[in-house]
Structures are given as structure tokens and as C-alpha cells.
Amino acid sequence: MVAAFIFAIIGDYFLGIRTTQLGFILGILGFFLAHAGFLTYAWHNITGRGQFRWPVFLVVFAGLLVYFFTILWPGLRDTIPLAIAVIVYMMISCATLTASVDLGGNRPWTWVFAVGVAFLVFSDTLVAARHFAGRTQLYGRLMWPTFYSAMIFMALGVLLQHLLRGRRYLDDTDTNYATGVTRTEYVEEIR
């Protein structure tokens, strides 16, 4: 996770200075690698308990494709390689969000992390709308608050996971968030 946050900082730096096309590409690459780190964390700590939810991925990706073709495509149609890169970036964003959602879990920290990822995906849509469609109305007001909220919520989710990992049980029906096992199940298992 530390590497993912560092890549996000690098991506933010290069997108902030974007005086050249190379700077812009390095910024996007930094955020792509950050998403890869967030996806890896989510896969091992959230989705690993179940299976990747392809229907959730497809619904989120379909929504972003509608956004891509209605908002971004007019500004990208002349640069097909960049358009493909944007779609690939959208795919990893959707995969990260999908892997972060723990539909059947009893671990509240996963939802905190997932809200952070959702903020990041929304922030990414604002950046794309500004850069590829010239839409700046919401960018100035919402991009930074959603980006910083994303970082805060994801970091808080990871922190909560580690704080709750050491926690055992409050009563016989309570679930250990790190293992997903109730006290009653644990006692039965060791008998």
C-alpha cells in the first residue's frame, strides 16, 4: 500500500506540472501503478475471501464506457492510442473498485476502503473530463476534495484493518474481522 500511495503522489506531481505530453503520460502511468497497488491490496485483503464479482465489474465498466463515449470520445477520437490507454485505465479503476467491495463481509474497514476507491474513480472522471473534454465546471470544486477524500478513506480503511486484526472477540456471537470467524465457531473448531 505504501508503494501505491507513493505512485499516486508521483502521478499527482506529473499531472500537476504537465508542461509536456511526457509529463502527462508519466502522471497517468503513476496513477495506473497506484491503482495496480490498490487492486493488489484489495484482492489479497478483501476479494481473496470470495471471488471477483464480474457482474459488479461489468456494471461499473458499462457506466464508465457510457461516460467515455458521451463525454470523452469527441476529444479523443483523433488520438486512438490515447483513447485505448484511457479505456485500459478505466478497466483497472473498475477492477480496483470491484475488488474493494465486500458484499457479504462483516468487516466494516472494507467499506471505508471501498468508499476511498469510489472517490478516486470519481476524481479520475473529473480529471479526464477536464483534460479530454475541456469541462472545467466541476473540476475546480470537486476534484481535489474527492482526490484527498480518496486517499484519506483508503488509508483509514487500511489502518482500521490493522487495528481490528489484533482485536479478538467482544462476546460469543462477535466476529473477528481479521478471520471472519465468530467466537462460537472458533471454540467449536478447537474442540
N, C-alpha and C positions, 0 to 999 in steps of 0.2 A: 504493500500500500504506500509505503514511503516513496518508492520509485514512481508510482502512479502520480502522486501529488507533485513530485519534482518535475515529471514530464508535463503536468498541467501548468506549472509555473513557467517552464521553458516555452511551452506553446503560447501562453499568455504574453510573455515577453516579446516573442517574434510577431505575434499578431498585433501587439501594441505599437511596434516600430515599423511594421510592414511598409518600409520605404521601397522595397523591391519585391518582385514576384517571388524570388527565392526566400525572402523573409516570410512572406505569406505561406509559402509551401512548408517551410520549417515550422511555422506556427501550427498549421493543420497536422503535420506529422507529430509534433509534440502532443497534441490533444488526442490523436489516434493512439499513440503509445500509452497515454494516460488511460484512455478507455480500455485498452488491452489489459492494463494492470487492474482496473476496477472490475473488469469482466472476470479476470483470473481469481480475484478475491471473492467475488460473488459466487462463482462456480464452485469454489472449494468450501466456502463457508455457508452458503445459502442453498443453491441449487443442488449441490452434491448430495443433499439429503433426499432429494427426489429426482425428478427428471426435468430436462429442459422443456419448457412449455411452448411448443411450436405454435399452438393456436394463439397464445398471447403475443408471441413474436410477430406472427403474420398480421394480426390486427393492428399492432403498433406500426409495423413497417408499411402496411397499406395506408394508414393515415399519413405517414411521412411521405409516401410516394405521391399522394394527392397534393400535399403541400409542395413537393418538389416540382410537379408538373404545372401547378397553377401559379406558384409564386416565383420559383427559381428558374424554371426552364427557359423563359424568354431571355434571361441574362446569360444562360449557359449554352444555348443551342449552337453557338458558333465555336465553342471550345469543348468538343466531345470528351477529350481525355480528362478535363477538369470535371465535367458532368459525371463521368464514371467514378472519379475519385470521390465526389460528393455522395454518390449512391453507396459506395463501399463504406464511407464514413457513417452514413445513416444506418447501414446494416450493423456495424459494430456498436453503434449507440443503442439500437433496438435490442441487440443481444445482451448488452450490459443491463439495460432496464429489465428485460425479461428474466435474466438470471438473478436479479436483485429482488424480485417479487416472490415472497414465500407465502403462497396461497393457503397452505394447510398448516403452517407452523404456529407454534406457540412461543415465538421468540420476538419480543417487541423491537429489539435492536434492528432486526432485518427491515422492518418498515421504516425506521428512521433512515437507514442507508438507502432504501429504495426511493424515498422522498428526495434525498440528495441527488440521486441519479436522474430522477424525473426533472428536477430543477436544472441539472446540467444539460439534459437533452433540450429542454425549452430554451435555455440560454444559447445553445448551439443554433437553434432555429432562428433566433433573433440575429445572431452574427451573420448567418447565411443570408437572411433577408436584407441585411444592410449591405453586404459585400456583393451579392449577386443580383439583387433586385432593386437596390437603391432605396429601400424602405427604411427610413430612419426614425419614423414617428415613435415606435415603442422601444427602439434600441437604446436610446439615451436614458429612458426612465426605468426600463426593466432589465436590461442585460446585466449590468453589474450587480444589482441586488439578487437576481436569480443565480448568477455565477457564484457569488460569495455564499449564498444560502446553500448551494450545492456542495461546496467544499466543507462548510460547517456541518451540514447534516450527515455527509458521508463520514467525516472524521468522528462525529459524535456517535454514529452507528458502530464504527469500529471500536471506539472507546467503550461503549456500553457492552459490546460483545465480550471484551476482555474483562470488564468489571464483573459481569454476570457469570463469566466462566468459572470464577472462583467461588461463586455462590452455590451453596448446596440446596437445601430444601427448607421451606418455611413450615410446612405441615405435610401430612401423609398424602395429600392429593396434589401438592405443588409439583410443578415440572422443573427439572434442572434445565435451564435454557441452553447450556452448552451441549448436553447429550440428548435432550428431548425425552428423557426417561422420568417417569413420576417416581416419587419415593416408594409408593406401594409396589410398582413394577421392579424397582431396584431390590427391595427386600425379598420379593418373590424369587428373583433371579439368583440371589446369593444363597438361598436356602437349599 
